[in-house]
Structures are given as structure tokens and as C-alpha cells.
């Protein structure tokens, strides 16, 4: 089975979506014998410079994955005009790349950029292959994060693109129940063709480990009560609330708030910490995948946050690594967020109101003051995390791809078979 993916961010980029898609593609080849092609953009990492331009399209491979690098502009993402140019030029190059593929059995589009599904749909039409839309976030609702540009016309266009694609896809994949409901109610996705496959973590590579480890010792954290945020420091998370909470906790002995990762908000968060004269905050660089186990084991409690109004439009993928590591967390999310439901169901974390620094600080203090509760919630987290193991979730994608790639008659016969 030949599967073609469309998404601008891919290996070696370090965004969560890039890493998850790379995991999926590697496992499809190694564990399930698939052929995989990816129409991706030029890596965004400075250390992964693309070299001199060689036209709009170049080819390379990674662990057996055939990568089509569709070139676009690389203007700064700090301003809307730069982001828009990068997205549109990549999209046009991706449309061209989609016609250069060998015939795929399934075409899969993610949502970077939000119009990339159109390039995948065109490729699918060209080859007679079914389209799967794998939504990682929903537009135009996520555009509320963009401070420098708001346009009713652009929002209407993005909404129209979503509605067009969900009706034509053989299957739409949501990350959770709230996102599925948003797709059905707000985008018109057919309920019988909209399913849920959550993100994942490798529960073998990330597992409960000792707090005193090389990562902790390298950063002087082995004797601290570490409150960690790990991952992209982006626009969706309201991370200034965690800096403010650190200010409220500044007199708590040995408590250290640690941000691990990079992102567009990092410099602003560092400046906020300096302005508030908060000394119990540390910023560490991105941690390579092979050291994530040690990094996560260094934390006593994690923080997951999401801006108000984004429940179901974004699902924080960092949750699954935290669960795998067997660490408790405080989730500053709305009630309807997928994270809140899982937290209550498995009793593996505490909830706080988004944007409320006082409540976030109080919930952190609850774990600080009750280490037995923290240990119990951590054990519950590990148990919950095993249900989101990488291999199991990838297998669900494989089953889906096999189903949609069957001829319609075979699909109808399979649906009519009694379930075991």
C-alpha cells in the first residue's frame, strides 16, 4: 500500500506535528510494510539549511520515506505577510509535487498550512485515490491567535476550504471527541466518515524514571521541585500565565518553573520574567528525542495550558508524553477540552481555569504539599498513557488506510460483516 502525505512541516523539523508525522511514516514502513511518500516543505531549522535553490521541487529520503521538498518563500513568520507568502508559495509547489508522485493508494492531508488539503485533493483526483483529512487543528478558529492580522474574508475562505474538504474526504480524522463534534457541527463533516485517532507517545522510549539523572544534574535540578512546561513555546498556550504563577510562588523553597523548548513566544516570556524579577524560572533549549525520557523524569509536575476559546480546535499533543512519563500535571484548560475529560476520567492531574495565575499556582502547590498524591496521580498517568502508545495508534491509521483504499463494494461487504 502506497500512502502519500501532504504537510509542510516534516523531518527534521522539531514541531510536534512534524515529529508525530515522522513517527507515523517510519512505522508504516518498518512495522507494516507500506510505501510512504511525503510532500513537505524545506526544513525550517537553521541547522537544517536547504542549501542552494534547485527549482521548486527536490527529492530526498529518510529511513525509506520518499520526501518531495516543495519550495516556497522563507520570510519571517513574525508578520502575517511573511507567513502568508510562505504558505501560499509552498501550497503552489505542493500542488505541482502532487502530480509528480507515483500513483498512491491513499492521499492524506494534515493541516499545515490550512489549505494544504486542496493540494492533496487535487493529487487524489489525478490518481483516483481516496483522500483522508487528518486534522491537527481547525481553521479559521485558530486564527484568533494571530495578533497582527484579522480578516473576515480570509476567515470565510478558510471556513469554505474546510467545508469543501470534509465533504469530499473518504474519512476525516479528529484528535478527540470535542474536535470531532466541531467538525460535524461547524464544518459539515459527515458523522459516519469522521472518526477519532488521538496523538501518541512511545511508551517504551518515554517511561517513569529516576529524578536524579544526567539531564537533571546537568541543569542543577536534581534537588528542586520542578514544574515543567516542555514543548513548543507558541501562541496557543497562554504561557505568560505560568510566568505570573511563578511570581506568586517565588518564596516557595526549592520550587523551580522550567520551560524546555523553543518557539515564537520564548523571547517575550523571558522578558516578562525579567520585568517581574522572577528568579525561579529557567529556560532550557529544545531537548532531542533521545533525551526526552531523562528530561521528563526531571519534572515533579507538568503544566499543560491552552488559551480560552480553543477547546476542540487544538489538542495539546504534549499530554501523551507526560502520561507516558508517569508524571502528574496541572491542566489550565476549559471544561470541554479533551484534556479535561481525560484528566477527570483517570485522576492523573488537576485542572485550573485558563489565564488564572492564582488558581494555577494553587494547584501546583497542592502537588508540592502532598507528594503522596503526586505519586498516585503519576502512576495513574502512566496507566492512562499506555492506552495512547505509538504502536497502537499507528495500527489504527493502518486499519483506516486499508479500509478507505478498498473498492466501494469491498468496503460495503466489510461493513456488513458481524463484529467480533
C-alpha positions as a Markdown table, in Angstrom:
| # | Residue | x | y | z |
|---|---|---|---|---|
| 1 | Unk | 0.0 | 0.0 | 0.0 |
| 2 | Unk | 1.4 | 3.4 | -1.1 |
| 3 | Unk | 0.4 | 6.3 | 1.1 |
| 4 | Unk | 1.2 | 9.9 | 0.2 |
| 5 | Unk | 1.1 | 12.6 | 2.9 |
| 6 | Unk | 0.9 | 16.4 | 2.5 |
| 7 | Unk | 2.2 | 18.6 | 5.3 |
| 8 | Unk | 4.7 | 21.5 | 5.2 |
| 9 | Unk | 6.4 | 20.5 | 8.4 |
| 10 | Unk | 8.3 | 17.2 | 8.4 |
| 11 | Unk | 11.6 | 15.7 | 9.5 |
| 12 | Unk | 14.0 | 17.2 | 10.6 |
| 13 | Unk | 11.7 | 20.0 | 11.9 |
| 14 | Unk | 11.0 | 19.7 | 15.6 |
| 15 | Unk | 7.4 | 20.8 | 15.8 |
| 16 | Unk | 5.1 | 18.3 | 17.5 |
| 17 | Unk | 3.2 | 17.8 | 14.2 |
| 18 | Unk | 6.5 | 17.1 | 12.4 |
| 19 | Unk | 7.7 | 14.6 | 14.9 |
| 20 | Unk | 4.3 | 12.8 | 15.1 |
| 21 | Unk | 4.1 | 12.6 | 11.3 |
| 22 | Unk | 7.7 | 11.3 | 11.1 |
| 23 | Unk | 6.8 | 8.6 | 13.7 |
| 24 | Unk | 3.8 | 7.6 | 11.7 |
| 25 | Unk | 5.7 | 7.4 | 8.4 |
| 26 | Unk | 8.6 | 5.4 | 9.9 |
| 27 | Unk | 6.3 | 2.9 | 11.5 |
| 28 | Unk | 4.2 | 2.5 | 8.4 |
| 29 | Unk | 7.3 | 1.3 | 6.6 |
| 30 | Unk | 9.1 | -0.6 | 9.3 |
| 31 | Unk | 6.2 | -2.3 | 11.0 |
| 32 | Unk | 3.6 | -2.5 | 8.3 |
| 33 | Unk | 5.4 | -2.8 | 5.0 |
| 34 | Unk | 3.9 | 0.3 | 3.4 |
| 35 | Unk | 5.5 | 2.6 | 0.8 |
| 36 | Unk | 5.4 | 6.2 | 2.0 |
| 37 | Unk | 5.8 | 9.5 | 0.2 |
| 38 | Unk | 5.6 | 12.9 | 1.9 |
| 39 | Unk | 5.2 | 16.3 | 0.2 |
| 40 | Unk | 6.8 | 18.5 | 2.7 |
| 41 | Unk | 8.4 | 22.0 | 2.8 |
| 42 | Unk | 12.0 | 22.9 | 3.2 |
| 43 | Unk | 13.2 | 22.3 | 6.8 |
| 44 | Unk | 12.7 | 25.4 | 9.0 |
| 45 | Unk | 15.5 | 24.7 | 11.4 |
| 46 | Unk | 18.6 | 26.9 | 10.9 |
| 47 | Unk | 20.7 | 23.8 | 11.4 |
| 48 | Unk | 18.9 | 22.0 | 8.6 |
| 49 | Unk | 19.5 | 24.6 | 5.9 |
| 50 | Unk | 18.2 | 23.5 | 2.5 |
| 51 | Unk | 21.2 | 24.7 | 0.6 |
| 52 | Unk | 21.1 | 26.5 | -2.8 |
| 53 | Unk | 17.7 | 26.5 | -4.5 |
| 54 | Unk | 17.2 | 23.8 | -7.1 |
| 55 | Unk | 13.9 | 24.7 | -8.5 |
| 56 | Unk | 10.5 | 24.4 | -6.9 |
| 57 | Unk | 10.9 | 20.7 | -6.1 |
| 58 | Unk | 13.7 | 18.4 | -4.9 |
| 59 | Unk | 13.8 | 14.8 | -3.6 |
| 60 | Unk | 15.4 | 13.0 | -0.7 |
| 61 | Unk | 14.8 | 10.1 | 1.6 |
| 62 | Unk | 14.8 | 9.4 | 5.3 |
| 63 | Unk | 14.5 | 5.9 | 6.7 |
| 64 | Unk | 12.9 | 4.7 | 3.5 |
| 65 | Unk | 10.4 | 7.6 | 3.3 |
| 66 | Unk | 10.4 | 9.3 | -0.1 |
| 67 | Unk | 10.3 | 13.1 | 0.6 |
| 68 | Unk | 9.3 | 15.7 | -2.0 |
| 69 | Unk | 10.6 | 19.0 | -0.8 |
| 70 | Unk | 8.2 | 21.6 | -2.2 |
| 71 | Unk | 9.9 | 25.0 | -2.1 |
| 72 | Unk | 8.3 | 28.2 | -1.0 |
| 73 | Unk | 9.5 | 31.6 | 0.3 |
| 74 | Unk | 11.1 | 31.7 | 3.7 |
| 75 | Unk | 10.2 | 35.1 | 5.1 |
| 76 | Unk | 10.0 | 35.8 | 8.8 |
| 77 | Unk | 6.9 | 34.3 | 10.5 |
| 78 | Unk | 6.7 | 37.3 | 12.8 |
| 79 | Unk | 4.4 | 39.1 | 10.5 |
| 80 | Unk | 1.3 | 38.0 | 8.6 |
| 81 | Unk | 2.6 | 38.9 | 5.2 |
| 82 | Unk | 5.6 | 36.7 | 5.7 |
| 83 | Unk | 3.5 | 33.7 | 6.9 |
| 84 | Unk | 1.0 | 34.2 | 4.1 |
| 85 | Unk | 3.7 | 34.2 | 1.4 |
| 86 | Unk | 5.4 | 31.2 | 2.8 |
| 87 | Unk | 2.1 | 29.2 | 3.0 |
| 88 | Unk | 0.9 | 30.2 | -0.5 |
| 89 | Unk | 4.2 | 29.5 | -2.3 |
| 90 | Unk | 4.6 | 26.2 | -0.5 |
| 91 | Unk | 1.0 | 25.3 | -1.5 |
| 92 | Unk | 1.6 | 26.0 | -5.1 |
| 93 | Unk | 4.8 | 24.0 | -5.1 |
| 94 | Unk | 3.0 | 21.2 | -3.3 |
| 95 | Unk | 0.2 | 21.1 | -6.0 |
| 96 | Unk | 3.0 | 20.6 | -8.5 |
| 97 | Unk | 4.6 | 17.9 | -6.4 |
| 98 | Unk | 1.3 | 16.1 | -6.0 |
| 99 | Unk | 1.3 | 15.4 | -9.8 |
| 100 | Unk | 4.8 | 14.1 | -9.7 |
| 101 | Unk | 4.1 | 11.3 | -7.3 |
| 102 | Unk | 3.8 | 7.7 | -8.3 |
| 103 | Unk | 0.2 | 6.6 | -8.0 |
| 104 | Unk | -0.7 | 6.4 | -4.3 |
| 105 | Unk | -3.4 | 4.2 | -2.9 |
| 106 | Unk | -4.4 | 6.8 | -0.3 |
| 107 | Unk | -3.7 | 10.5 | -0.1 |
| 108 | Unk | -3.5 | 12.0 | 3.4 |
| 109 | Unk | -3.5 | 15.7 | 4.2 |
| 110 | Unk | -2.7 | 17.3 | 7.6 |
| 111 | Unk | -3.3 | 21.0 | 8.3 |
| 112 | Unk | 0.0 | 22.8 | 7.8 |
| 113 | Unk | -0.9 | 25.1 | 6.1 |
| 114 | Unk | -4.7 | 25.0 | 6.5 |
| 115 | Unk | -5.2 | 25.0 | 2.7 |
| 116 | Unk | -2.8 | 22.1 | 2.0 |
| 117 | Unk | -5.8 | 19.7 | 1.9 |
| 118 | Unk | -6.7 | 21.2 | -1.5 |
| 119 | Unk | -3.3 | 20.1 | -2.9 |
| 120 | Unk | -3.9 | 16.6 | -1.6 |
| 121 | Unk | -7.4 | 16.5 | -3.0 |
| 122 | Unk | -6.1 | 17.6 | -6.4 |
| 123 | Unk | -3.5 | 14.8 | -6.3 |
| 124 | Unk | -6.1 | 12.3 | -5.2 |
| 125 | Unk | -8.3 | 13.3 | -8.1 |
| 126 | Unk | -5.4 | 13.0 | -10.5 |
| 127 | Unk | -4.7 | 9.4 | -9.5 |
| 128 | Unk | -8.2 | 8.2 | -8.4 |
| 129 | Unk | -7.0 | 7.8 | -4.8 |
| 130 | Unk | -9.2 | 8.5 | -1.7 |
| 131 | Unk | -8.5 | 11.5 | 0.5 |
| 132 | Unk | -8.1 | 11.3 | 4.3 |
| 133 | Unk | -8.1 | 14.6 | 6.2 |
| 134 | Unk | -6.1 | 14.2 | 9.4 |
| 135 | Unk | -6.9 | 17.4 | 11.3 |
| 136 | Unk | -4.3 | 18.6 | 13.8 |
| 137 | Unk | -6.1 | 22.0 | 14.3 |
| 138 | Unk | -9.1 | 23.7 | 12.9 |
| 139 | Unk | -9.2 | 26.9 | 11.0 |
| 140 | Unk | -10.4 | 29.7 | 10.9 |
| 141 | Unk | -10.9 | 29.5 | 14.6 |
| 142 | Unk | -7.2 | 29.2 | 15.4 |
| 143 | Unk | -6.6 | 32.5 | 13.6 |
| 144 | Unk | -7.6 | 34.3 | 16.8 |
| 145 | Unk | -4.1 | 33.6 | 17.9 |
| 146 | Unk | -2.7 | 35.9 | 15.2 |
| 147 | Unk | -2.4 | 39.4 | 16.8 |
| 148 | Unk | -1.2 | 41.3 | 13.7 |
| 149 | Unk | -3.9 | 40.3 | 11.2 |
| 150 | Unk | -7.6 | 39.6 | 11.3 |
| 151 | Unk | -9.7 | 39.4 | 8.1 |
| 152 | Unk | -13.3 | 38.3 | 7.7 |
| 153 | Unk | -12.5 | 37.5 | 4.1 |
| 154 | Unk | -9.6 | 35.2 | 4.9 |
| 155 | Unk | -11.6 | 33.5 | 7.7 |
| 156 | Unk | -14.5 | 32.9 | 5.3 |
| 157 | Unk | -12.1 | 31.4 | 2.8 |
| 158 | Unk | -10.6 | 29.1 | 5.3 |
| 159 | Unk | -14.0 | 28.0 | 6.5 |
| 160 | Unk | -15.1 | 27.3 | 2.9 |
| 161 | Unk | -12.0 | 25.2 | 2.3 |
| 162 | Unk | -12.7 | 23.1 | 5.4 |
| 163 | Unk | -16.3 | 22.5 | 4.4 |
| 164 | Unk | -15.3 | 21.6 | 0.9 |
| 165 | Unk | -12.6 | 19.1 | 2.1 |
| 166 | Unk | -14.6 | 17.4 | 4.9 |
| 167 | Unk | -17.4 | 16.6 | 2.5 |
| 168 | Unk | -15.1 | 15.1 | -0.1 |
| 169 | Unk | -12.8 | 13.1 | 2.1 |
| 170 | Unk | -13.2 | 9.4 | 2.4 |
| 171 | Unk | -12.6 | 9.9 | 6.1 |
| 172 | Unk | -11.9 | 12.8 | 8.5 |
| 173 | Unk | -9.7 | 12.1 | 11.5 |
| 174 | Unk | -10.1 | 14.2 | 14.7 |
| 175 | Unk | -7.9 | 14.2 | 17.7 |
| 176 | Unk | -10.7 | 13.9 | 20.2 |
| 177 | Unk | -14.4 | 13.9 | 20.8 |
| 178 | Unk | -14.7 | 17.7 | 21.0 |
| 179 | Unk | -12.8 | 18.2 | 17.8 |
| 180 | Unk | -15.0 | 15.6 | 16.1 |
| 181 | Unk | -18.1 | 17.4 | 17.2 |
| 182 | Unk | -16.6 | 20.7 | 15.9 |
| 183 | Unk | -16.0 | 19.1 | 12.5 |
| 184 | Unk | -19.5 | 17.7 | 12.3 |
| 185 | Unk | -21.4 | 20.7 | 13.7 |
| 186 | Unk | -19.3 | 23.6 | 12.4 |
| 187 | Unk | -17.8 | 22.2 | 9.2 |
| 188 | Unk | -20.5 | 19.9 | 8.0 |
| 189 | Unk | -18.3 | 16.7 | 8.2 |
| 190 | Unk | -20.4 | 13.6 | 7.7 |
| 191 | Unk | -20.7 | 11.8 | 11.0 |
| 192 | Unk | -20.2 | 8.4 | 9.5 |
| 193 | Unk | -17.0 | 9.5 | 7.9 |
| 194 | Unk | -15.5 | 11.3 | 10.9 |
| 195 | Unk | -13.5 | 9.3 | 13.4 |
| 196 | Unk | -11.1 | 9.8 | 16.3 |
| 197 | Unk | -7.5 | 8.8 | 16.4 |
| 198 | Unk | -5.6 | 10.6 | 19.1 |
| 199 | Unk | -1.9 | 11.5 | 19.1 |
| 200 | Unk | 0.6 | 9.3 | 21.0 |
| 201 | Unk | 3.9 | 8.8 | 22.7 |
| 202 | Unk | 6.3 | 6.0 | 22.5 |
| 203 | Unk | 5.7 | 4.4 | 26.0 |
| 204 | Unk | 8.9 | 2.4 | 25.6 |
| 205 | Unk | 11.2 | 5.3 | 25.0 |
| 206 | Unk | 9.4 | 7.6 | 27.5 |
| 207 | Unk | 8.8 | 5.8 | 30.8 |
| 208 | Unk | 8.9 | 6.6 | 34.5 |
| 209 | Unk | 12.5 | 7.2 | 35.5 |
| 210 | Unk | 14.6 | 8.5 | 38.4 |
| 211 | Unk | 14.6 | 12.2 | 39.0 |
| 212 | Unk | 18.3 | 12.2 | 39.6 |
| 213 | Unk | 19.6 | 11.6 | 36.1 |
| 214 | Unk | 22.1 | 13.2 | 33.7 |
| 215 | Unk | 19.7 | 15.8 | 32.4 |
| 216 | Unk | 18.6 | 17.0 | 35.9 |
| 217 | Unk | 22.2 | 17.1 | 37.1 |
| 218 | Unk | 23.4 | 19.0 | 34.0 |
| 219 | Unk | 20.9 | 21.8 | 34.8 |
| 220 | Unk | 21.1 | 21.7 | 38.6 |
| 221 | Unk | 17.6 | 20.4 | 39.0 |
| 222 | Unk | 18.0 | 17.2 | 40.9 |
| 223 | Unk | 17.2 | 18.7 | 44.3 |
| 224 | Unk | 14.5 | 21.1 | 43.0 |
| 225 | Unk | 10.7 | 20.7 | 42.9 |
| 226 | Unk | 10.5 | 21.1 | 39.1 |
| 227 | Unk | 7.3 | 22.5 | 37.5 |
| 228 | Unk | 7.9 | 21.9 | 33.8 |
| 229 | Unk | 6.5 | 23.0 | 30.5 |
| 230 | Unk | 8.0 | 21.0 | 27.7 |
| 231 | Unk | 7.5 | 21.6 | 24.0 |
| 232 | Unk | 6.8 | 24.5 | 21.7 |
| 233 | Unk | 6.5 | 27.9 | 23.3 |
| 234 | Unk | 3.8 | 29.1 | 20.9 |
| 235 | Unk | 0.8 | 31.3 | 20.7 |
| 236 | Unk | -1.9 | 28.8 | 21.7 |
| 237 | Unk | -0.9 | 28.2 | 25.3 |
| 238 | Unk | -1.2 | 31.4 | 27.3 |
| 239 | Unk | 2.3 | 30.7 | 28.8 |
| 240 | Unk | 2.5 | 34.2 | 30.4 |
| 241 | Unk | 0.1 | 32.8 | 33.0 |
| 242 | Unk | 2.7 | 30.3 | 34.1 |
| 243 | Unk | 5.4 | 33.0 | 34.4 |
| 244 | Unk | 2.9 | 35.0 | 36.5 |
| 245 | Unk | 2.2 | 31.9 | 38.6 |
| 246 | Unk | 6.0 | 31.5 | 39.1 |
| 247 | Unk | 6.0 | 35.0 | 40.5 |
| 248 | Unk | 3.3 | 34.0 | 43.0 |
| 249 | Unk | 5.4 | 31.0 | 44.0 |
| 250 | Unk | 8.7 | 32.8 | 44.3 |
| 251 | Unk | 9.0 | 32.3 | 48.0 |
| 252 | Unk | 8.3 | 28.5 | 47.9 |
| 253 | Unk | 11.6 | 26.7 | 48.9 |
| 254 | Unk | 13.3 | 24.9 | 46.0 |
| 255 | Unk | 10.4 | 25.3 | 43.6 |
| 256 | Unk | 11.6 | 25.9 | 40.0 |
| 257 | Unk | 9.5 | 26.5 | 37.0 |
| 258 | Unk | 11.3 | 25.2 | 33.9 |
| 259 | Unk | 10.4 | 25.9 | 30.2 |
| 260 | Unk | 12.0 | 23.4 | 27.9 |
| 261 | Unk | 11.8 | 24.2 | 24.2 |
| 262 | Unk | 11.7 | 26.9 | 21.6 |
| 263 | Unk | 9.0 | 29.0 | 19.9 |
| 264 | Unk | 7.8 | 32.4 | 18.9 |
| 265 | Unk | 6.8 | 33.3 | 22.4 |
| 266 | Unk | 10.2 | 32.5 | 24.1 |
| 267 | Unk | 11.8 | 35.9 | 24.0 |
| 268 | Unk | 8.6 | 37.5 | 25.2 |
| 269 | Unk | 8.3 | 35.1 | 28.1 |
| 270 | Unk | 11.9 | 35.7 | 29.1 |
| 271 | Unk | 11.4 | 39.4 | 29.0 |
| 272 | Unk | 8.2 | 39.0 | 31.2 |
| 273 | Unk | 10.2 | 37.0 | 33.7 |
| 274 | Unk | 12.9 | 39.7 | 33.8 |
| 275 | Unk | 10.3 | 42.5 | 34.2 |
| 276 | Unk | 8.7 | 40.7 | 37.1 |
| 277 | Unk | 12.1 | 39.9 | 38.6 |
| 278 | Unk | 11.1 | 36.3 | 38.8 |
| 279 | Unk | 14.2 | 34.2 | 39.6 |
| 280 | Unk | 12.6 | 30.8 | 40.0 |
| 281 | Unk | 12.1 | 30.4 | 36.2 |
| 282 | Unk | 14.6 | 28.7 | 33.9 |
| 283 | Unk | 14.5 | 28.5 | 30.1 |
| 284 | Unk | 16.2 | 25.5 | 28.5 |
| 285 | Unk | 16.6 | 24.7 | 24.8 |
| 286 | Unk | 14.8 | 22.1 | 22.8 |
| 287 | Unk | 15.5 | 18.5 | 24.0 |
| 288 | Unk | 16.4 | 15.9 | 21.4 |
| 289 | Unk | 14.1 | 12.9 | 21.2 |
| 290 | Unk | 16.7 | 10.6 | 22.6 |
| 291 | Unk | 16.9 | 12.6 | 25.8 |
| 292 | Unk | 13.2 | 13.1 | 26.3 |
| 293 | Unk | 13.0 | 10.3 | 28.9 |
| 294 | Unk | 15.5 | 12.0 | 31.1 |
| 295 | Unk | 14.0 | 15.4 | 30.6 |
| 296 | Unk | 10.5 | 14.3 | 31.5 |
| 297 | Unk | 11.8 | 12.3 | 34.6 |
| 298 | Unk | 13.3 | 15.5 | 35.9 |
| 299 | Unk | 9.9 | 17.1 | 36.4 |
| 300 | Unk | 7.8 | 16.7 | 39.6 |
| 301 | Unk | 4.8 | 18.1 | 37.9 |
| 302 | Unk | 4.0 | 19.4 | 34.4 |
| 303 | Unk | 1.8 | 22.2 | 33.2 |
| 304 | Unk | -0.4 | 21.9 | 30.1 |
| 305 | Unk | -2.3 | 25.0 | 29.0 |
| 306 | Unk | -4.5 | 26.2 | 26.2 |
| 307 | Unk | -6.0 | 29.6 | 25.5 |
| 308 | Unk | -9.6 | 30.1 | 26.3 |
| 309 | Unk | -11.8 | 29.5 | 23.2 |
| 310 | Unk | -9.6 | 26.9 | 21.6 |
| 311 | Unk | -11.0 | 23.7 | 23.1 |
| 312 | Unk | -11.6 | 21.2 | 20.4 |
| 313 | Unk | -9.8 | 23.4 | 17.8 |
| 314 | Unk | -6.4 | 22.4 | 19.1 |
| 315 | Unk | -5.5 | 19.4 | 21.3 |
| 316 | Unk | -2.2 | 19.7 | 23.2 |
| 317 | Unk | -0.1 | 16.7 | 22.0 |
| 318 | Unk | 2.4 | 17.1 | 24.8 |
| 319 | Unk | -0.2 | 15.4 | 27.1 |
| 320 | Unk | 0.7 | 11.9 | 25.8 |
| 321 | Unk | 4.5 | 12.2 | 26.6 |
| 322 | Unk | 3.6 | 13.4 | 30.1 |
| 323 | Unk | 1.3 | 10.4 | 30.6 |
| 324 | Unk | 4.0 | 8.0 | 29.4 |
| 325 | Unk | 6.5 | 9.5 | 31.8 |
| 326 | Unk | 4.2 | 8.8 | 34.7 |
| 327 | Unk | 4.1 | 12.4 | 36.0 |
| 328 | Unk | 1.2 | 14.4 | 37.3 |
| 329 | Unk | 0.2 | 17.6 | 35.8 |
| 330 | Unk | -1.9 | 20.8 | 36.1 |
| 331 | Unk | -4.0 | 21.4 | 33.0 |
| 332 | Unk | -5.1 | 25.0 | 32.6 |
| 333 | Unk | -7.8 | 24.2 | 30.0 |
| 334 | Unk | -11.5 | 24.7 | 29.5 |
| 335 | Unk | -14.0 | 22.1 | 30.6 |
| 336 | Unk | -14.9 | 21.0 | 27.1 |
| 337 | Unk | -11.2 | 20.4 | 26.2 |
| 338 | Unk | -10.2 | 16.7 | 25.6 |
| 339 | Unk | -7.5 | 17.1 | 28.2 |
| 340 | Unk | -10.0 | 17.9 | 30.9 |
| 341 | Unk | -12.1 | 14.8 | 30.3 |
| 342 | Unk | -9.1 | 12.5 | 30.3 |
| 343 | Unk | -7.8 | 14.1 | 33.5 |
| 344 | Unk | -11.0 | 13.5 | 35.4 |
| 345 | Unk | -11.5 | 10.0 | 34.0 |
| 346 | Unk | -8.1 | 8.8 | 35.0 |
| 347 | Unk | -7.4 | 11.1 | 38.0 |
| 348 | Unk | -4.0 | 11.9 | 36.8 |
| 349 | Unk | -3.9 | 15.7 | 37.1 |
| 350 | Unk | -5.6 | 18.8 | 38.5 |
| 351 | Unk | -7.5 | 21.4 | 36.5 |
| 352 | Unk | -7.2 | 25.2 | 36.6 |
| 353 | Unk | -9.0 | 28.0 | 34.8 |
| 354 | Unk | -7.1 | 29.2 | 31.7 |
| 355 | Unk | -5.4 | 32.5 | 32.3 |
| 356 | Unk | -5.9 | 32.4 | 36.1 |
| 357 | Unk | -2.4 | 32.6 | 37.5 |
| 358 | Unk | -3.6 | 32.4 | 41.2 |
| 359 | Unk | -5.5 | 29.2 | 40.5 |
| 360 | Unk | -2.6 | 27.7 | 38.6 |
| 361 | Unk | -0.2 | 28.5 | 41.4 |
| 362 | Unk | -2.6 | 26.9 | 44.0 |
| 363 | Unk | -2.9 | 23.7 | 42.0 |
| 364 | Unk | 0.9 | 23.5 | 41.7 |
| 365 | Unk | 1.1 | 24.0 | 45.5 |
| 366 | Unk | -1.4 | 21.1 | 46.0 |
| 367 | Unk | 1.2 | 18.7 | 44.5 |
| 368 | Unk | 4.1 | 20.4 | 46.2 |
| 369 | Unk | 2.4 | 19.9 | 49.6 |
| 370 | Unk | 1.2 | 16.4 | 49.0 |
| 371 | Unk | 3.9 | 14.2 | 47.5 |
| 372 | Unk | 1.8 | 11.0 | 48.0 |
| 373 | Unk | -1.0 | 12.5 | 45.9 |
| 374 | Unk | 1.6 | 13.5 | 43.3 |
| 375 | Unk | 2.9 | 9.9 | 43.2 |
| 376 | Unk | -0.5 | 8.4 | 43.0 |
| 377 | Unk | -1.6 | 10.7 | 40.2 |
| 378 | Unk | 1.7 | 10.0 | 38.4 |
| 379 | Unk | 1.0 | 6.2 | 38.5 |
| 380 | Unk | -2.5 | 6.8 | 37.2 |
| 381 | Unk | -1.0 | 8.9 | 34.3 |
| 382 | Unk | 1.3 | 6.1 | 33.3 |
| 383 | Unk | -1.6 | 3.7 | 33.2 |
| 384 | Unk | -3.6 | 6.1 | 31.1 |
| 385 | Unk | -0.6 | 6.7 | 28.8 |
| 386 | Unk | -0.4 | 3.0 | 27.9 |
| 387 | Unk | -3.7 | 3.5 | 26.0 |
| 388 | Unk | -2.0 | 6.0 | 23.7 |
| 389 | Unk | 1.0 | 4.1 | 22.8 |
| 390 | Unk | 2.6 | 4.9 | 19.5 |
| 391 | Unk | 2.3 | 1.4 | 18.0 |
| 392 | Unk | -1.4 | 1.1 | 18.8 |
| 393 | Unk | -2.3 | 4.4 | 17.4 |
| 394 | Unk | -0.3 | 3.8 | 14.2 |
| 395 | Unk | -2.1 | 0.5 | 13.8 |
| 396 | Unk | -5.4 | 2.4 | 13.9 |
| 397 | Unk | -4.2 | 4.6 | 11.0 |
| 398 | Unk | -3.1 | 1.4 | 9.1 |
| 399 | Unk | -6.6 | -0.1 | 9.5 |
| 400 | Unk | -8.2 | 3.1 | 8.3 |
| 401 | Unk | -6.0 | 3.4 | 5.2 |
| 402 | Unk | -6.7 | -0.2 | 4.3 |
| 403 | Unk | -10.4 | 0.4 | 4.7 |
| 404 | Unk | -10.6 | 3.5 | 2.6 |
| 405 | Unk | -8.3 | 2.1 | -0.2 |
| 406 | Unk | -10.7 | -0.9 | -0.8 |
| 407 | Unk | -13.0 | -0.7 | -3.7 |
| 408 | Unk | -16.5 | 0.5 | -2.6 |
| 409 | Unk | -18.0 | -2.9 | -2.9 |
| 410 | Unk | -15.4 | -4.4 | -0.6 |
| 411 | Unk | -16.0 | -1.6 | 1.9 |
| 412 | Unk | -19.7 | -2.3 | 1.9 |
| 413 | Unk | -19.1 | -6.1 | 2.4 |
| 414 | Unk | -16.7 | -5.4 | 5.3 |
| 415 | Unk | -19.2 | -3.0 | 7.0 |
| 416 | Unk | -21.9 | -5.7 | 6.7 |
| 417 | Unk | -19.8 | -8.4 | 8.5 |
| 418 | Unk | -20.7 | -9.1 | 12.1 |
| 419 | Unk | -18.3 | -7.6 | 14.6 |
| 420 | Unk | -16.4 | -9.9 | 16.9 |
